[in-house]
């Protein structure tokens, strides 16, 4: 009996360690934190035309990373459209950058068209932008204040966290 209880105890210790290791690896995938200045990057806003994140200084900026195959992204993006984009798209103090991680213009354009998303989407085929923020996991949302400081971060999709993002954007605009 003692041998069985020792095996159970060992199993629980290893199982708990595995869960902790998974959570730790998720946390280690994020390369930025709240309060940091946004990493400086360029992005292609039209084929052959680039802009810099610093061009958006003075605005509240939502940066979102998605993939066309990502289930949680397919839940989050329509909510971004209805609860953020439709409310704030005309505000001169708001900008939104939505990047298709590891996707080309052709893939992003098709996904946008197929899903009837009215907001702009940009390709990030080599993770050049995404790689400044994280190593893994999507969707991801980063909110910047007018000075380019990170004031909100999320990974994955959870309704509670999405509501926090919406409320924060609403309060800033």
C-alpha positions in Angstrom: 0.0 0.0 0.0 2.8 2.3 0.8 4.4 1.7 -2.6 1.1 2.6 -4.3 0.7 5.8 -2.4 4.4 6.8 -3.1 3.7 6.2 -6.9 0.6 8.3 -6.7 2.5 11.1 -4.9 5.3 10.9 -7.5 2.8 11.0 -10.3 1.1 14.1 -8.8 4.4 15.8 -8.4 5.4 15.2 -12.0 1.9 16.0 -13.3 1.9 19.3 -11.3 5.4 20.1 -12.6 4.3 19.4 -16.2 1.4 21.8 -15.8 3.7 24.4 -14.2 6.2 23.9 -17.0 3.5 24.5 -19.6 2.4 27.7 -18.0 5.9 28.9 -17.6 6.6 28.2 -21.3 3.5 30.2 -22.2 4.7 33.1 -20.1 8.2 32.9 -21.6 6.8 33.3 -25.1 6.0 37.0 -24.5 8.8 39.4 -25.2 7.2 42.7 -24.1 5.4 43.8 -21.0 3.0 46.5 -19.8 4.8 49.8 -19.4 7.4 49.2 -22.1 7.8 51.3 -25.1 6.6 49.5 -28.2 9.4 48.0 -30.3 10.0 50.1 -33.4 9.0 48.4 -36.6 8.0 49.0 -40.2 5.1 47.3 -41.8 3.7 47.1 -45.3 0.3 48.9 -45.4 -0.1 48.4 -49.1 1.9 46.3 -51.5 5.3 48.0 -51.8 4.5 50.8 -49.3 5.7 50.8 -45.8 5.0 52.8 -42.6 6.5 52.8 -39.1 4.8 52.3 -35.8 6.2 55.6 -34.7 4.0 57.3 -37.4 1.1 56.6 -35.2 2.3 58.5 -32.1 -0.5 60.5 -30.6 -3.1 57.8 -31.2 -4.4 54.8 -29.2 -3.2 51.9 -31.2 -4.5 48.3 -31.1 -2.1 45.8 -32.6 -3.6 42.3 -33.2 -1.9 39.2 -34.5 -4.0 36.4 -36.0 -3.7 33.4 -38.4 -6.3 32.3 -40.9 -6.3 28.7 -39.4 -6.6 29.8 -35.8 -10.0 29.0 -34.1 -9.8 31.5 -31.3 -8.8 34.2 -33.8 -12.0 33.4 -35.8 -13.9 34.1 -32.6 -12.0 37.2 -31.7 -11.8 39.0 -35.0 -15.6 39.5 -35.5 -15.8 40.8 -31.9 -12.9 43.2 -32.7 -15.0 44.4 -35.7 -18.2 44.9 -33.8 -17.0 46.0 -30.5 -13.9 48.1 -31.3 -13.6 48.8 -35.1 -17.2 49.9 -35.7 -17.2 52.2 -32.6 -13.8 53.8 -33.1 -12.8 53.6 -36.8 -13.5 57.3 -37.5 -11.8 58.6 -34.4 -8.6 60.5 -35.3 -7.1 59.3 -32.0 -7.5 55.6 -32.9 -5.5 53.2 -35.1 -5.6 49.5 -35.5 -3.0 47.2 -37.0 -4.1 43.6 -37.6 -1.3 41.3 -38.8 -1.7 37.9 -40.3 1.2 36.0 -38.7 3.1 34.0 -41.4 0.7 35.1 -44.1 1.2 36.7 -47.5 -0.9 39.6 -49.0 -2.8 37.0 -51.0 -3.7 34.9 -48.0 -4.6 38.0 -45.8 -6.7 39.5 -48.6 -8.6 36.3 -49.2 -9.3 35.8 -45.5 -10.4 39.4 -45.1 -12.7 39.1 -48.2 -14.1 35.7 -47.2 -15.0 36.9 -43.7 -16.1 40.4 -44.9 -13.9 42.2 -42.4 -14.0 45.9 -43.2 -10.8 46.8 -41.3 -7.3 46.7 -42.8 -5.2 43.6 -42.4 -1.5 43.3 -43.1 0.8 40.4 -43.8 3.6 39.4 -41.5 5.0 36.5 -43.6 8.3 36.1 -41.7 7.1 37.1 -38.3 9.2 40.2 -38.5 6.6 42.2 -36.5 5.3 39.3 -34.4 8.8 38.3 -33.4 9.3 41.6 -31.6 6.4 40.8 -29.3 6.3 37.1 -28.8 7.7 33.7 -29.7 4.5 31.8 -29.8 0.7 31.8 -29.3 -2.1 33.7 -31.1 -4.3 35.6 -31.1 -2.4 38.4 -29.4 -3.5 41.9 -28.7 -1.3 44.8 -27.6 -2.7 48.3 -26.8 -0.5 51.3 -27.0 -1.1 54.7 -25.4 -0.5 58.0 -27.3 3.2 57.9 -26.4 3.7 54.4 -27.7 3.8 52.7 -24.3 2.2 49.3 -23.9 -0.9 49.6 -21.7 -2.5 46.2 -22.4 -1.4 42.7 -23.4 -3.3 39.5 -24.1 -2.6 36.1 -25.6 -5.3 33.7 -26.7 -8.9 34.6 -26.5 -10.9 34.9 -23.3 -14.2 36.8 -23.1 -13.2 38.4 -19.8 -9.9 39.7 -21.1 -11.5 40.9 -24.4 -14.1 42.9 -22.3 -11.1 44.5 -20.4 -9.6 45.5 -23.7 -12.8 47.0 -25.0 -13.4 48.9 -21.8 -9.9 50.3 -21.8 -10.1 51.5 -25.4 -13.5 53.1 -24.7 -12.1 54.9 -21.7 -9.1 56.2 -23.6 -11.3 57.5 -26.5 
